Structure formats: C-alpha cells, structure tokens
C-alpha cells in the first residue's frame, strides 16, 4: 500500500511542464520592451535633443553671425526675418535662405577669435 501513494505523487510531478528556458528574460514581450527602450535612448532621444539645439540656434540668429547652409554655402547674416535669412556670400552678393536651411551658426563674438 505504501507504493500506491508514492507512484501517484511521482506521476503528478512528471505531468507538470518544465519551466521555459531563459526564465523571465526569455519572454518575447520582455525582450520587445527592452528593444523599444534601447531604441528610444539610442536613436529617438538624441535626435530630439539635436532638433531642439538647432531650433535654439536658428532662433538666436543675429546680423553678423557666420552661417553655413545645408548646401554648404558660407556667409554672413545680413538680415533676419520671420522665416527667411539674407546671407551675404560675397561683396555685393546676397542670397535669401529659409531659416531651416541654416545648419551651423558661428556667433560674431566667437568667429573673430
């Protein structure tokens, strides 16, 4: 009689499925969540920061600042308007650019050093 409960208990233990390999980190949902967090911190957040810095540089444009446009044209800011900037590229030559075309700004104080 003592063998019947023992066999019954071992058969119950044998029927339980084994735990999934990898534990909690092996779950596909956890791995997807970790990938989303990695993409946020490695790609999305730095781009947002760069956009904010660029917007601040464009908002602070003043006459006399040295600028570089997205086309690679270097010049001095002659006039700043709401959406456009007049850039002096040579003596007597001025080109009007959209503010979004300005990629780099060197302030007149730091440009003379």
N, C-alpha and C positions, 0 to 999 in steps of 0.2 A: 503494500500500500504506500509505502514511502516513495516509491518510484513514480507513481502517477502524478502527484503534485510537482515533482521535480521536472518531469517531462513536459507538463503543462506550462510551467514557468519558463523553461528554455524555449518552447515553441512560441511563446508570446514575445520573447526577446528577439527571436530570429525573424519575426514578421515586421518589426519596426524598420522603416527605411533608414539607411545611413544618412548622416548629415551631409549637405552639399559640400564639395571640396572648396577650399578657399575661405570658408567662414563667411562673415558679414561682408567683407570686401569683395567677395566673389559675385555678389549680386549685381545683375546688369543695371539695375536702377541706380545703385550707389556709384557704379563706375561712370554712368552717363552724367550724374550730378557732379562728380569730380571733374569730368571733362568740361562741362559748362563753366564751372568756377575757374578752371585753368584758362579757358578762352577769354573769360571776362578780364582776368588780371593780366594776361599776356598780350591781348590784342585790343579789346574794346576800350579799356580804361586809359592806356597810353594815347590812343588816338583822340579820345575826348579831351585829354589834357593838352595835346598839341593844337587842337582846334581852338580851345579857349585862349591859349597863349597867342596864337595867330590873330584871333579876333581882337585881343587887347593891343597887339602891336599896330594893327590897322586903325583901331580907334584912336591911338595916340599919335598918328601921323601929324607932322608939322612941316611948315615951309623950311627948306634947307636940309632935310633929312636925306641921306643917301639910301636909295632903294634898289632892289633887284626884282625884276618882274618874272613871271613864270616863263616868259620867252627868253630869259637870260639877258635882258636889256638893263644896263646900269645907268642910273641918272640921279638927279637931284629933284626933290619935290618942289614944284613952283607954286602950286595952288591946290588946296584940298576942298572938295565939295562934298555933298551928301553921299553920292555913290561913285564918284569918279575922282581921279587924281591927275593933275597936269604934271608931267615929268619932263624936266629939261635934260635932253640926252647929249646935246652939243650946243655951242654958242648959236643962238637964234633958232634952234630946233626944239620944239616941244611936242610931246605926244600925250594924248589923253588916254588913260587906262582906267579900267574898272578897279575898284579897291580890292576886289578878290584876286586880281592878277598880281598883286604885290606879295612876294614870297619872303623877302628878307628886308629888314629895316635896320639901318645903322644911324643912330642919332647923331646930330651935328656935333654934340659935345665929344662923343667917343670917336667920331670919324676923323677929327683933326689930330688925334693923338698918334 
